[in-house]
Amino acid sequence: MTETPSRQATINKAVSYLDDGTFEAALRRRVAIPSASRVAANKPDLWRYISEEMQPFFERLGFAVKVYENNLAPGPFLIAERIEDPSFTTVLQYGHGDVVAGLDGQWDEGLGPFDMTERDGAWYGRGTADNKGQHAVNLAAIEALLAVRGSLGFNLKYLIEMGEESGSLGLEEMCAAHREELAADVFIASDGPRLALDRPTIFLGARGGMSFHLEINARESFQHSGNWGGILSNPGIELCHAITALVDRTGKIKVPAMTPGKIPENVREALKHCKIEPAADDPSIEPWWGEPGLTPEEKVFAWSSFEVMEMECGNLAQPLYAIPPKARARVQLRFPVGVDPDAVVPAVRNALQDAGYDRVVVKDPTDAIFLASRLDPDHPWVQRVSASIEQTLGQPPAILPNLGGSLPNNIFSDLLGLPTIWIPHSYPGCLQHAPNEHLPISIVREGLAMMAGLYWDIGEHHS
């Protein structure tokens, strides 16, 4: 007698890929491809990941596959499409197959970036957490649904890019050119970390991010501090004081255009159910730092943060005992919805001039700017996804209005006009851009279960 397809059978099938080694074998192959998009020598590997892993997988499951190029992007884009009925719900999913540099030789003994190793309940290797492991979870859950039900019960489009770690260059142009091909009812993807290792999470957007330089060029050359000290300005001292016109000594931002001004009430309400809990190896939260009156969660997920990322003044490695001629700092602003990024640099210039620091040159951003985006926490798709995860795992996920970091979410929310929901299969301590990147197997198990349950639920009305 043939067993009737069921939600639990689909979940069991997805988890079985972990238990029988199928999932590990697939992820091991993918990690072994050194697809570092910022390393010129690895450009062929960006294509290998698409041609050897992604395209065969999707075609085996009955997807139509197209591969595109864009002159701005370091690697190709793949769009896989399975349309079962034009009247069905259409889901657009996303993942990236590129990684940061492997940093071979800096990993712990016995570990390496492109040879996946299991240790202490986790898989170590470059891309295990960011992002090969995460989209591998989703792909395995899709395969399980097709194995059990024989169909999805919805239409699915899957976009894989190979340049996210290079700033997603070309992604916006590619999505604009293929807007109709990528049309859908909802966007669901997996990247970034959960709120905590043991707290399933969904987030609905991302803070924006922009970097720019502050410079003081006082003169052409160094001058002996004994001969000129006290009668020549020191650009290092001057720049340090100038920065205090932008942010005070406790991290409070002093330029209104750099903050959202207020936090929406439903965002505050959602964050009441989320708590940042540093792990044993994480630094302790310093409550005196940042915007006064906000909780740590509001500071990270609903407010702006301004950071001095690097500073240059003289040469510590080879001291000259001379007054330096120039000083420079690269600063970064992370910002939520409510901040106009085009207004930030002009506002910084005005604030510095008003404070008397007219010698500070504020350079326009040269790196890519990620725009802020956020789906309303009360959106029906948020409730639908949250209810599905709770049914599978027996606990509701944390709902973050947006990630504290930056992702190209605005391309999907603004350009394509989709409600956006991210379901991360990683955690804050995964070391995704450092040596010893890893993915806990416990998160893989939960991820396979909740994604299989979610896919079943989306297609339930049409199966």
N, C-alpha and C positions, 0 to 999 in steps of 0.2 A: 504494500500500500504506500503510495507516495505521500510524504509528509507535506501538510499544508504550509506554505511559506508564512513565516511569522517574524515579528520584530525581534524576538529573542533569538530565533534561529539565525537571523542576520548578524546580530551582535556576537553570538557564539562563533559564527564563521569568521568574522573579522579578527577576533581574539585568537582563533586557532592559527592564524598566520604567524602570530608571535610565538605560540607554543611549539609549532612544528618547525620553526627555523626559516620559513619562507620570507617573512618580513626582514629578518636579520640579513639573509643572503642578498636581498634586493638592495637594502641600504648599504651594505658593505661594498657592492659593486659601484654604487653611485658615489660614495665617499672616496673611492679609489681614483675617481676622475678628478684631477687637480684643477678644477674650473675656477681659478682665481681671476676675476675680471680686470683687476688692476695690474696684473702681471702680463706684459706683452707676450712673453714666451708661451703662455698658457692659452692664447686665443684659440688654437685648434681644439682645445679641450672644452671650450664653451660650445662648440659645434658637436663634439663627441657626446656630450651629455644629452643633447637633443636627439641626435641621430641614433645613438646606441641604447639609450634608456627610455626617454619620454615617448618618442614617436612609435617604437614597437609596442610599448605598453598600451597606449591609447588605441592603436589600430587593432590590437588583439581583442580589445573590448568593444569593438564596433564603432569607434569614433572616426569621423572624418578629420584629417589632420592637415593643416597648412603651416608652413614655416616662412616667416617674413624677415627681411632685413631693414635696418634704418641706419643711415650714414652716421648718426650721432651716437648710436649704441655700440658697445664693445662686442656684443654677440647677438645671436638671432632671437626671435620671438616665435613661440609655437602657440597656435590656437587649435585646440581639439574640440570637436563639436559632436554631440549626440542628440539629435532632435527626434523624439519619439512621437510627439503630436503637437502641432502648433498651438493647440488650446491649453496645453499643460503649462504649469509654472516653469519658468526658465531661470536657472541659477548660473551665475558667472562665478568661477573660482579662479584663484591666482596662487602662484608660487614662484620662487626664483631658484635657479639651479647654480648660480655663481656663488663664490665664497670669497672671503678675504684671503690674503697671503697665508700660506701654511705655517710659517715661522718654524720650519724644521730645525731641530737642534735645541729648541727652547722648551720642548715638552718634557714632562717627567720621564725618568728612565723607564723604558719599555713601552712608551707611547710615541705616536707619531701622527702627523696630520692626515695622511692619506692611506693609512692602514688601520681600519677600525678595530678597536680592542675593547673587550668587556672587562670592567674592573669595578668592584664594589657596587654592583647593581646598576651600572650605567655603561653606555657605549661612548667611547672617546674617539674623536676624529673630527676633522674640519668639515663642517656642514651638518653634523649630526643634529645640532640644535637650530642652525641658521643656514639654510632653510630646507635642506634635503630631507632631514628626518621629519620635519613638520608636514611637508606635502606628501611624503611617503605614507604617513598615517592616513591622510585623506584618500589617497589613491587606493590603498589597500581596503579601506572601508567601502569605496565605490565598487571595487572588484567583488567584495563579499556580497553586497546587495544584488549585483547582477547574477552571482552564482546561486543565490537563494531564490530571488523573485523572478529572475529571468528578464527583468526590465528594471529601469529606474523608477518609472512612474512620474518622471518629470524630465524636462530638457536640461542638459548640462553643457556648458561651455567652460573650457579650462585654458587659462592663459599662463604660460611659463615664460618668464623673461630671464636673460642671462647677463644682466648688468645692474642689478639692484645695489650691489656693493660699490658700484661706481657712480651712484647717485641717480639710478634709473634714467640715464640719458637716453632720449629717444622714445621713452615709454608714452609720454603725453602725445607726441606726434603720431606714434603708431596707433594709439587708441582713437585719436581724432580721425585718422584716415580710415579706420575700420569700425567706426561707431555703430553702424548698422549690424555688422557681423557680431559685435560684442553686446548687442541689446539684450537685456534680461529684466527680470523682476526684482532680483536681489543679488547682492555680492556677498560671498562668504569666503573667507581665506584664513590662513593660519600663519602667523609670524609673531615675533616678539615674545615676551615672557608672560606667564601667568602672574597673578598678584603674589603668589607664594607656591612653593613646591607642592603642597597638599591642597591647594585651593583652585579648583577648576574656575576658569575665568572667560568672560567674553568682553571685548572692548569695541567701541563703536566709532572710532576715528583715531586721530593722532594729533599731538601738538605739532605746530609748525616749528621750523628751525632755520636760523640764518646766522651767518658769521661775517664779520667785517673787521677791518684793521683800524686802529687808532695810531697815529704817528706824530712825532715831533722831530723835525730836522732843524737843529739849531745852527749847525755850522758844518764845514766840510771834513774836519779832522779832529782827532783827539788832542787835548791840550793838557800839559803837565799840571797836576793838581796843586803842587807847591807854588807854582808861578801864577796860576790863574784861579785857584780855588777861592771862592768868596766874591769874585768879580765877574765870573762867567756863569750863566744859568746852567743848571744840570737837567737835561731833558728827562732823565729817569725820575728824578724827584717831581718834576713838573707833571709828567704823565700820570704818576701815581695819584697826585692830588686831583688831576682832571677827572680821573675815573670816579672819584668820590662825588662828582657832580651828577653822576648817573646812578650810582648805587651807594647806600650808606654802609657803615662798618659791620652791620648785621645782615647784609644781603637784601635789604628792602630796596626795591626799584624806585627811583625818584622821578623818572620821566613818565608821565601818565600815558603817553602814546605807546609805551612798551608793555602795558598791562591791559587786560580786558575791562578793568574798572569795576566789574561786579561778576558774581557767579550766579547763573540761573538757579532757581530754587529746586527744580527737579534734578539738576546735576548735584547740588548739595545733598539732596535726599538719597540719591543713588550712592554717593560716596560714604554715607553713614554706615552702609553695610559692607564697606571695604576697609581693610586695615593693613598698612604696611608693617610687616613683621620681619625685621632683618634676621637672616640665618646666622649660625655660629661664626661663620667666616666673614660676614658682612660688617661694615662699620656701623656704629650706633648712630641713631638719629640725633641730631643736635637741634632741639626745639627752639633755641634762641635765634636760629638763622632763618632768614626768609621773611615773607610778608607777615607782620604781626596779626594775631587774631584768627589765623587760618589753621586748620588741622594739617598734619603732615600730608594726608591724602589730597586735601584741597590744594596745597602748595605744589604737589607734583603733577596732579591730573587736571587742575582747573585754573591754575594761575601761571604767570610767566616766571622764568628764572633767567638771570643774567650772570654770565660767567666770564672770567678772564681765563682763557684757555692756555695761552703762552705769552711770555714777555721776553723782549730782547733789549739789553742795554749793556754795552761793553762786552767783555768776554771773560767769564769766570774761569774757563780752562787755562787762559793765558792772560793773567792780569797785567795791565799796562800802567797802573797807578796814575791814570790820566782821566780827565773829565770826558765822558763819552760825547760824541757829537749828535747822536740821535737815540731815540728810544721808540720801540714799537710794541704793540700788543694786539693779539688776535682775540676778539671777544665774540661771545655767542649768546644769542637770545633764543630760548625755547618759549613758545607762546601758544595759547589756546585760541579757540574761536572767539572773536571779539577784538582782536588786534589786527590792524591793517599793516601788513609788512611794508607796503610802499611808503608809509608815514614814519617808519622807525628811524631810518638814517637821517632824514631832514630834522626830525625832532631831537635826535642826539646832537646834531650840529648846532641847533638853536640853544639847547641846554648848555653846551660847552661855551658858546659865545656869550650867553647871558651871565655865566659864572666867571667870565673873564679869561677863559682859556682859548683865545682866538688863534693861538699858534698850533693847536691840535688839528691835524688833518684827519678827517673821517673818510676813509675810502669806501666806495660803493662795494657791495658784496660781489665777489668773483666766483664763489662756489654756488652750486645749485641751492635754491631756496625751496624748502618743503613748506607748503601751505597747511594751515590748521584746518581740521574738519571734525565734525561730530554729528552722529545721528542722534535724534531726540531719544532719550532713554525710554519715553513712553510709546515709541513706535511699535505697531503690532508685530513686526518681525522680531523685535527684541524679546517680546513676551513669548512668541512662538518658539524661538530657539532656546530661551531660558527654560521653558516648560519641558521641552524635549530632553535637555541635559539633566534636569532634575528627575525626570522619570527614569532615565538610564542609571544615574549614579546615586539617586536617593538623597541628593542635596542640591540646592540651587547654586548656580555659579555666581561668583562675584561679577557684578556688572560695572565696568569702568566706562564712564562717558567717552574717554579717549585714553590712548596710551601716553605715558609721559614722554616717550621718545618720538621720533619722526618717521613716517612712512609715506609713500606716495598715495595715500588714501584719497586725497582730494581729486585725483584723476578719475577715480571710480565714482565718488560721491557727487562731484560738481560737473566734470566733463561728461560722464556717462549718465549722471542723474539717478544713481542707484542708492537704495538703503544699504549701508555697509556694516557688516558684522564680522569681527575677527575672533577666532577661537584658537588661542595659542596652545601649542604642545611643547612648551619649554618653561623654564623658571628663571628667576633673576640671577642665580648663581651659576649659570651654565657656561660662562666664560666664552661667549660666542665669537668675540673678536680677539681672543687671547690664546696663548698656548693652553692645552688641556681642555679645549671645548668638549662638552659632553652632553648627553641626553639620558636622563634617568629612565630606565625601562618601565618603571611604575607609571610614568606619564604616558608612555607609548600605549600601555595596556588600557588606561582610562581613555586616551584619545581614540583608539580604535573602537572602543565600545560606544562612546558618545557620538562619534561621527556616523557610525553604522546606524545607531538609533535615529539620529537626525535625518539622515538620508531616507530611511524608511518612512519617517513621519512626513517628510515633504512630499513623497510620492504616494502616500497612502490613499488619497482620494481618487487616484487615477489607476491604481493597480487592478 
